[in-house]
Amino acid sequence: MDRLDPTPSPSIMNSSRAERLAAAGGRGAGAAVFFVLAVLLILAVHRGHREAVREARTVEAVSREADRVKLENESLRREIRALESDPIYVESVLRGRSLKETGEKTTGK
């Protein structure tokens, strides 16, 4: 059989199935190699996908933490401004911590 001519030679047409498979030049081995390569490619893609999902979750968690810290920062800035400029707030904070003014008498609770 000529490699460029798709029609089988008469000797191959009269041979048994096993002989025809042997004459095919190991196409089964090529298919097996292709199958193994396809499986390896699928596994590599799957692994890459898992890593991408893991990284996306990490980025999401870090982003949430950054947002939480920004809110906490803003709250602390407001408290600092109030402590620097609002004597009534300062007094309420001190009383909340059970601090009394010099000479001030407190009742026991």
C-alpha positions as CSV (number, residue, x, y, z in Angstrom):
1,M,0.0,0.0,0.0
2,D,1.3,3.4,-1.0
3,R,1.3,5.9,2.0
4,L,-0.3,8.5,-0.2
5,D,-2.9,6.2,-1.7
6,P,-5.8,5.5,0.7
7,T,-6.9,2.3,-1.1
8,P,-5.4,-0.8,0.5
9,S,-3.3,-3.1,-1.6
10,P,-4.9,-6.4,-2.7
11,S,-2.6,-8.4,-0.4
12,I,-3.9,-6.5,2.7
13,M,-7.6,-6.9,1.6
14,N,-7.1,-10.7,1.5
15,S,-5.3,-10.9,4.9
16,S,-6.8,-11.6,8.3
17,R,-7.8,-8.8,10.7
18,A,-4.7,-9.3,12.8
19,E,-2.5,-9.0,9.8
20,R,-4.3,-5.8,8.7
21,L,-3.8,-4.3,12.2
22,A,-0.1,-5.1,12.1
23,A,0.1,-3.6,8.6
24,A,-1.6,-0.4,9.8
25,G,1.8,0.5,11.3
26,G,0.9,0.6,15.0
27,R,-2.0,3.1,14.9
28,G,-3.1,1.7,18.2
29,A,0.1,2.8,19.9
30,G,-0.3,6.3,18.5
31,A,-3.9,6.4,19.8
32,A,-2.6,5.3,23.3
33,V,0.0,8.0,23.3
34,F,-2.6,10.6,22.2
35,F,-4.9,9.4,25.0
36,V,-2.1,9.6,27.7
37,L,-1.2,13.1,26.5
38,A,-4.8,14.2,26.6
39,V,-5.2,12.9,30.2
40,L,-2.0,14.7,31.3
41,L,-3.2,17.9,29.7
42,I,-6.6,17.6,31.5
43,L,-4.8,17.0,34.8
44,A,-2.5,20.0,34.3
45,V,-5.5,22.2,33.4
46,H,-7.4,21.0,36.4
47,R,-4.5,21.7,38.7
48,G,-4.1,25.2,37.3
49,H,-7.8,25.8,37.7
50,R,-7.6,24.7,41.4
51,E,-4.7,27.0,42.0
52,A,-6.5,29.9,40.3
53,V,-9.6,29.3,42.5
54,R,-7.4,29.2,45.6
55,E,-5.6,32.4,44.6
56,A,-9.0,34.1,43.9
57,R,-10.2,33.1,47.4
58,T,-7.1,34.5,49.0
59,V,-7.4,37.8,47.1
60,E,-11.0,38.0,48.2
61,A,-10.2,37.4,51.9
62,V,-7.4,40.0,51.8
63,S,-9.7,42.5,50.2
64,R,-12.3,41.9,52.9
65,E,-9.7,42.4,55.6
66,A,-8.4,45.6,53.9
67,D,-12.0,46.9,53.9
68,R,-12.4,46.1,57.5
69,V,-9.2,47.8,58.5
70,K,-10.1,50.9,56.5
71,L,-13.4,51.1,58.4
72,E,-11.7,50.6,61.7
73,N,-9.1,53.3,60.7
74,E,-11.9,55.8,60.0
75,S,-13.6,55.1,63.3
76,L,-10.3,55.6,65.2
77,R,-9.7,58.9,63.3
78,R,-13.2,60.1,64.3
79,E,-12.4,59.2,67.9
80,I,-9.1,61.0,67.9
81,R,-10.8,64.1,66.5
82,A,-13.4,63.9,69.2
83,L,-10.8,63.4,71.9
84,E,-8.8,66.4,70.7
85,S,-11.7,68.8,70.3
86,D,-14.7,67.7,72.4
87,P,-14.2,68.0,76.2
88,I,-17.6,66.5,76.9
89,Y,-16.6,63.4,75.0
90,V,-13.3,63.2,76.8
91,E,-15.1,63.4,80.1
92,S,-17.6,60.7,79.1
93,V,-14.6,58.4,78.1
94,L,-12.9,59.1,81.4
95,R,-16.0,58.4,83.4
96,G,-16.6,55.3,81.4
97,R,-13.2,54.1,82.6
98,S,-14.0,55.0,86.2
99,L,-11.6,57.9,86.3
100,K,-12.5,60.7,88.6
101,E,-11.4,64.3,88.8
102,T,-9.1,65.3,91.7
103,G,-11.2,65.9,94.8
104,E,-14.3,64.4,93.3
105,K,-16.1,61.9,95.5
106,T,-17.8,58.9,94.0
107,T,-20.4,56.6,95.5
108,G,-19.7,52.9,95.6
109,K,-21.6,50.8,93.2
